[in-house]
Amino acid sequence: MEHKTTRRMLAMAAILGLGGLVALQAQARTGTAEEIAERLRPVGELCLQGMDCGGAPAPAPVASAGARSGSDVYNSICMACHTTGAAGAPMKGDVAAWADRLAQGMDTLYAHSIDGFIGNSGVMPARGGNPNLSDDEVKAAVDYLVDASR
Ligand code: HEC
């Protein structure tokens, strides 16, 4: 009887000890985001989206990674003319105004948006006037604009 109890207690202690070890290890492996960033720091400064990383201007947008969506690009600049009709721009959602333009094919619309274009109704500035936009960002904005205008 006396023996059995001791053995059971030993077993319990062993299990508890094991559990404690596992818990400790788990804690070591996870940690807060700051701790993880700290551990990664020697590899390179880690700046995640949404973090304030010292206020340095972001590097020029790369076509793949940080590319903005069509609606983001549209709303950042294209809307100045294509939502208001300013400068003679065909308005977003005006199906009649876009029918003939769409008939030219998307490649022409992309080229006119990237290189700029002077037509019968006005001047479409190259990249909407923002030279920092990548080709893919301009194309995405064109897609967004014409999809809302068919
Ligand atoms: C300063 C005003 C202005 C801004 C900003 C602007 N556009 Fe335009 N856009 C025009 C005008 C004006 C036309 C019509 C030109 C014509 O046909 O005479 C036009 C035409 C177009 C066309 C049709 C081209 C064709 O071949 O018929 C597309 C597509 C287009 N814009 C996309 C965009 C996109 C995408 C942006 C934002 C990146 C943008 N525009 C920003 C003024 C603007």
py3Dmol code that shows the C-alpha trace and the ligand (Angstrom):
import py3Dmol

protein = """\
ATOM      1  CA  MET A   1       0.000   0.000   0.000  1.00  0.00           C
ATOM      2  CA  GLU A   2       2.673   2.397   1.118  1.00  0.00           C
ATOM      3  CA  HIS A   3       4.730   1.358  -1.882  1.00  0.00           C
ATOM      4  CA  LYS A   4       1.916   1.810  -4.379  1.00  0.00           C
ATOM      5  CA  THR A   5       1.272   5.373  -3.267  1.00  0.00           C
ATOM      6  CA  THR A   6       4.910   6.326  -3.606  1.00  0.00           C
ATOM      7  CA  ARG A   7       5.081   4.869  -7.072  1.00  0.00           C
ATOM      8  CA  ARG A   8       1.922   6.663  -8.113  1.00  0.00           C
ATOM      9  CA  MET A   9       3.321   9.924  -6.772  1.00  0.00           C
ATOM     10  CA  LEU A  10       6.550   9.379  -8.670  1.00  0.00           C
ATOM     11  CA  ALA A  11       4.603   8.716 -11.835  1.00  0.00           C
ATOM     12  CA  MET A  12       2.570  11.859 -11.264  1.00  0.00           C
ATOM     13  CA  ALA A  13       5.697  13.898 -10.712  1.00  0.00           C
ATOM     14  CA  ALA A  14       7.208  12.524 -13.885  1.00  0.00           C
ATOM     15  CA  ILE A  15       4.120  13.412 -15.896  1.00  0.00           C
ATOM     16  CA  LEU A  16       3.970  16.882 -14.396  1.00  0.00           C
ATOM     17  CA  GLY A  17       7.657  17.385 -15.082  1.00  0.00           C
ATOM     18  CA  LEU A  18       7.250  16.340 -18.663  1.00  0.00           C
ATOM     19  CA  GLY A  19       4.274  18.605 -19.094  1.00  0.00           C
ATOM     20  CA  GLY A  20       6.254  21.468 -17.661  1.00  0.00           C
ATOM     21  CA  LEU A  21       9.087  20.857 -20.080  1.00  0.00           C
ATOM     22  CA  VAL A  22       6.748  20.776 -23.049  1.00  0.00           C
ATOM     23  CA  ALA A  23       5.091  23.979 -21.878  1.00  0.00           C
ATOM     24  CA  LEU A  24       8.466  25.648 -21.472  1.00  0.00           C
ATOM     25  CA  GLN A  25       9.540  24.599 -24.908  1.00  0.00           C
ATOM     26  CA  ALA A  26       6.323  25.841 -26.463  1.00  0.00           C
ATOM     27  CA  GLN A  27       6.857  29.173 -24.776  1.00  0.00           C
ATOM     28  CA  ALA A  28      10.393  29.363 -26.088  1.00  0.00           C
ATOM     29  CA  ARG A  29       9.273  28.595 -29.589  1.00  0.00           C
ATOM     30  CA  THR A  30       6.456  31.133 -29.828  1.00  0.00           C
ATOM     31  CA  GLY A  31       6.765  34.447 -28.023  1.00  0.00           C
ATOM     32  CA  THR A  32       5.335  37.797 -28.994  1.00  0.00           C
ATOM     33  CA  ALA A  33       5.629  39.359 -32.441  1.00  0.00           C
ATOM     34  CA  GLU A  34       8.262  41.750 -31.113  1.00  0.00           C
ATOM     35  CA  GLU A  35      10.328  38.876 -29.741  1.00  0.00           C
ATOM     36  CA  ILE A  36      10.130  37.108 -33.083  1.00  0.00           C
ATOM     37  CA  ALA A  37      11.060  40.262 -34.970  1.00  0.00           C
ATOM     38  CA  GLU A  38      13.952  40.733 -32.534  1.00  0.00           C
ATOM     39  CA  ARG A  39      15.169  37.208 -33.200  1.00  0.00           C
ATOM     40  CA  LEU A  40      14.976  37.764 -36.971  1.00  0.00           C
ATOM     41  CA  ARG A  41      16.687  41.124 -36.844  1.00  0.00           C
ATOM     42  CA  PRO A  42      20.223  39.890 -37.570  1.00  0.00           C
ATOM     43  CA  VAL A  43      18.930  38.574 -40.895  1.00  0.00           C
ATOM     44  CA  GLY A  44      17.466  41.890 -41.921  1.00  0.00           C
ATOM     45  CA  GLU A  45      15.226  44.645 -40.656  1.00  0.00           C
ATOM     46  CA  LEU A  46      11.739  43.217 -40.485  1.00  0.00           C
ATOM     47  CA  CYS A  47       9.024  45.634 -41.459  1.00  0.00           C
ATOM     48  CA  LEU A  48       5.606  44.052 -41.709  1.00  0.00           C
ATOM     49  CA  GLN A  49       2.653  45.652 -43.425  1.00  0.00           C
ATOM     50  CA  GLY A  50       0.882  47.958 -41.018  1.00  0.00           C
ATOM     51  CA  MET A  51       3.969  48.490 -38.861  1.00  0.00           C
ATOM     52  CA  ASP A  52       5.408  51.952 -38.509  1.00  0.00           C
ATOM     53  CA  CYS A  53       8.953  51.404 -39.660  1.00  0.00           C
ATOM     54  CA  GLY A  54      10.624  54.675 -38.887  1.00  0.00           C
ATOM     55  CA  GLY A  55       8.728  56.750 -41.389  1.00  0.00           C
ATOM     56  CA  ALA A  56      11.218  56.167 -44.185  1.00  0.00           C
ATOM     57  CA  PRO A  57       9.455  56.349 -47.534  1.00  0.00           C
ATOM     58  CA  ALA A  58       8.544  52.928 -48.878  1.00  0.00           C
ATOM     59  CA  PRO A  59      10.715  51.702 -51.718  1.00  0.00           C
ATOM     60  CA  ALA A  60       9.342  52.019 -55.238  1.00  0.00           C
ATOM     61  CA  PRO A  61       6.478  49.582 -55.708  1.00  0.00           C
ATOM     62  CA  VAL A  62       7.511  46.255 -57.186  1.00  0.00           C
ATOM     63  CA  ALA A  63       5.123  44.808 -59.726  1.00  0.00           C
ATOM     64  CA  SER A  64       4.608  41.517 -57.909  1.00  0.00           C
ATOM     65  CA  ALA A  65       4.737  41.982 -54.141  1.00  0.00           C
ATOM     66  CA  GLY A  66       3.467  45.396 -53.084  1.00  0.00           C
ATOM     67  CA  ALA A  67       1.372  46.043 -56.188  1.00  0.00           C
ATOM     68  CA  ARG A  68      -1.808  47.956 -55.526  1.00  0.00           C
ATOM     69  CA  SER A  69      -5.137  46.589 -56.628  1.00  0.00           C
ATOM     70  CA  GLY A  70      -7.033  48.046 -59.575  1.00  0.00           C
ATOM     71  CA  SER A  71      -9.587  49.728 -57.347  1.00  0.00           C
ATOM     72  CA  ASP A  72      -6.852  51.209 -55.121  1.00  0.00           C
ATOM     73  CA  VAL A  73      -5.027  52.676 -58.097  1.00  0.00           C
ATOM     74  CA  TYR A  74      -8.255  53.868 -59.690  1.00  0.00           C
ATOM     75  CA  ASN A  75      -9.354  55.608 -56.510  1.00  0.00           C
ATOM     76  CA  SER A  76      -5.928  57.141 -55.936  1.00  0.00           C
ATOM     77  CA  ILE A  77      -5.754  58.974 -59.267  1.00  0.00           C
ATOM     78  CA  CYS A  78      -7.920  57.836 -62.197  1.00  0.00           C
ATOM     79  CA  MET A  79     -11.112  58.825 -60.450  1.00  0.00           C
ATOM     80  CA  ALA A  80     -10.060  62.469 -60.619  1.00  0.00           C
ATOM     81  CA  CYS A  81     -11.121  62.436 -64.263  1.00  0.00           C
ATOM     82  CA  HIS A  82     -13.012  59.205 -64.877  1.00  0.00           C
ATOM     83  CA  THR A  83     -15.499  59.580 -62.040  1.00  0.00           C
ATOM     84  CA  THR A  84     -16.210  63.243 -62.766  1.00  0.00           C
ATOM     85  CA  GLY A  85     -15.777  63.413 -66.542  1.00  0.00           C
ATOM     86  CA  ALA A  86     -13.165  66.128 -66.054  1.00  0.00           C
ATOM     87  CA  ALA A  87     -10.988  66.982 -69.064  1.00  0.00           C
ATOM     88  CA  GLY A  88     -13.402  65.118 -71.321  1.00  0.00           C
ATOM     89  CA  ALA A  89     -12.647  61.724 -69.797  1.00  0.00           C
ATOM     90  CA  PRO A  90     -15.136  58.906 -70.480  1.00  0.00           C
ATOM     91  CA  MET A  91     -16.873  58.302 -67.181  1.00  0.00           C
ATOM     92  CA  LYS A  92     -16.782  55.072 -65.219  1.00  0.00           C
ATOM     93  CA  GLY A  93     -20.092  53.274 -65.665  1.00  0.00           C
ATOM     94  CA  ASP A  94     -21.006  55.128 -68.880  1.00  0.00           C
ATOM     95  CA  VAL A  95     -21.536  52.052 -71.047  1.00  0.00           C
ATOM     96  CA  ALA A  96     -22.194  54.037 -74.240  1.00  0.00           C
ATOM     97  CA  ALA A  97     -19.030  56.109 -73.846  1.00  0.00           C
ATOM     98  CA  TRP A  98     -16.953  52.963 -73.416  1.00  0.00           C
ATOM     99  CA  ALA A  99     -18.427  50.714 -76.129  1.00  0.00           C
ATOM    100  CA  ASP A 100     -16.253  52.006 -78.988  1.00  0.00           C
ATOM    101  CA  ARG A 101     -13.183  52.190 -76.772  1.00  0.00           C
ATOM    102  CA  LEU A 102     -13.667  48.595 -75.641  1.00  0.00           C
ATOM    103  CA  ALA A 103     -13.993  47.549 -79.276  1.00  0.00           C
ATOM    104  CA  GLN A 104     -10.339  48.569 -79.771  1.00  0.00           C
ATOM    105  CA  GLY A 105      -9.309  45.666 -77.553  1.00  0.00           C
ATOM    106  CA  MET A 106      -7.687  45.636 -74.154  1.00  0.00           C
ATOM    107  CA  ASP A 107      -4.124  45.849 -75.491  1.00  0.00           C
ATOM    108  CA  THR A 108      -4.878  49.238 -77.019  1.00  0.00           C
ATOM    109  CA  LEU A 109      -6.571  50.458 -73.852  1.00  0.00           C
ATOM    110  CA  TYR A 110      -3.594  49.302 -71.765  1.00  0.00           C
ATOM    111  CA  ALA A 111      -1.116  50.958 -74.149  1.00  0.00           C
ATOM    112  CA  HIS A 112      -3.068  54.230 -74.208  1.00  0.00           C
ATOM    113  CA  SER A 113      -3.201  54.240 -70.415  1.00  0.00           C
ATOM    114  CA  ILE A 114       0.482  53.441 -69.915  1.00  0.00           C
ATOM    115  CA  ASP A 115       1.897  55.672 -72.688  1.00  0.00           C
ATOM    116  CA  GLY A 116      -0.779  58.333 -72.640  1.00  0.00           C
ATOM    117  CA  PHE A 117      -3.153  59.177 -75.453  1.00  0.00           C
ATOM    118  CA  ILE A 118      -4.645  62.230 -77.113  1.00  0.00           C
ATOM    119  CA  GLY A 119      -8.015  61.533 -78.674  1.00  0.00           C
ATOM    120  CA  ASN A 120     -11.033  63.483 -79.851  1.00  0.00           C
ATOM    121  CA  SER A 121     -12.321  64.259 -76.393  1.00  0.00           C
ATOM    122  CA  GLY A 122      -9.184  65.175 -74.504  1.00  0.00           C
ATOM    123  CA  VAL A 123      -5.811  64.109 -73.121  1.00  0.00           C
ATOM    124  CA  MET A 124      -5.292  60.883 -71.228  1.00  0.00           C
ATOM    125  CA  PRO A 125      -2.007  61.430 -69.347  1.00  0.00           C
ATOM    126  CA  ALA A 126       0.542  58.579 -69.285  1.00  0.00           C
ATOM    127  CA  ARG A 127      -0.155  56.385 -66.226  1.00  0.00           C
ATOM    128  CA  GLY A 128      -2.900  58.812 -65.277  1.00  0.00           C
ATOM    129  CA  GLY A 129      -0.157  61.268 -64.371  1.00  0.00           C
ATOM    130  CA  ASN A 130       1.573  59.072 -61.775  1.00  0.00           C
ATOM    131  CA  PRO A 131       4.899  57.813 -63.227  1.00  0.00           C
ATOM    132  CA  ASN A 132       5.418  55.608 -60.144  1.00  0.00           C
ATOM    133  CA  LEU A 133       2.651  53.242 -61.157  1.00  0.00           C
ATOM    134  CA  SER A 134       3.899  49.970 -62.598  1.00  0.00           C
ATOM    135  CA  ASP A 135       2.505  48.652 -65.874  1.00  0.00           C
ATOM    136  CA  ASP A 136       0.600  45.985 -63.942  1.00  0.00           C
ATOM    137  CA  GLU A 137      -0.929  48.550 -61.617  1.00  0.00           C
ATOM    138  CA  VAL A 138      -2.115  50.669 -64.552  1.00  0.00           C
ATOM    139  CA  LYS A 139      -3.526  47.570 -66.268  1.00  0.00           C
ATOM    140  CA  ALA A 140      -5.333  46.538 -63.100  1.00  0.00           C
ATOM    141  CA  ALA A 141      -6.865  50.005 -62.892  1.00  0.00           C
ATOM    142  CA  VAL A 142      -7.943  49.793 -66.550  1.00  0.00           C
ATOM    143  CA  ASP A 143      -9.560  46.405 -65.837  1.00  0.00           C
ATOM    144  CA  TYR A 144     -11.358  47.864 -62.845  1.00  0.00           C
ATOM    145  CA  LEU A 145     -12.530  50.892 -64.831  1.00  0.00           C
ATOM    146  CA  VAL A 146     -13.785  49.062 -67.913  1.00  0.00           C
ATOM    147  CA  ASP A 147     -15.336  46.185 -65.970  1.00  0.00           C
ATOM    148  CA  ALA A 148     -17.571  48.780 -64.347  1.00  0.00           C
ATOM    149  CA  SER A 149     -18.387  50.287 -67.754  1.00  0.00           C
ATOM    150  CA  ARG A 150     -19.576  47.373 -69.934  1.00  0.00           C
TER     151      ARG A 150
END
"""
ligand_1 = """\
43
HEC
C -6.295 64.211 -66.065
C -7.465 63.411 -66.350
C -7.286 61.904 -66.439
C -6.761 61.049 -65.515
C -6.190 61.384 -64.146
C -6.904 59.720 -66.067
N -7.470 59.756 -67.288
Fe -7.876 58.187 -68.504
N -8.583 59.454 -69.932
C -8.688 60.826 -69.796
C -9.266 61.384 -71.005
C -9.569 62.846 -71.270
C -9.510 60.293 -71.867
C -10.123 60.340 -73.260
C -9.098 60.692 -74.316
C -9.769 60.756 -75.656
O -10.290 59.720 -76.119
O -9.787 61.857 -76.251
C -9.072 59.099 -71.158
C -9.143 57.839 -71.660
C -8.841 56.687 -70.968
C -8.985 55.353 -71.478
C -9.501 54.988 -72.857
C -8.370 55.026 -73.859
C -8.849 54.732 -75.263
O -8.041 54.218 -76.050
O -10.004 55.002 -75.580
C -8.600 54.491 -70.500
C -8.591 52.984 -70.564
C -8.179 55.292 -69.381
N -8.332 56.625 -69.694
C -7.702 54.781 -68.194
C -7.238 55.570 -67.155
C -6.643 55.024 -65.965
C -6.474 53.551 -65.682
C -6.289 56.076 -65.186
C -5.575 56.034 -63.844
C -4.322 55.318 -63.800
C -6.666 57.286 -65.889
N -7.233 56.929 -67.076
C -6.476 58.565 -65.408
C -8.310 61.573 -68.714
C -7.742 61.084 -67.565
"""
view = py3Dmol.view(width=600, height=400)
view.addModel(protein, "pdb")
view.setStyle({"model": 0}, {"cartoon": {"style": "trace"}})
view.addModel(ligand_1, "xyz")
view.setStyle({"model": 1}, {"stick": {}})
view.zoomTo()
view.show()
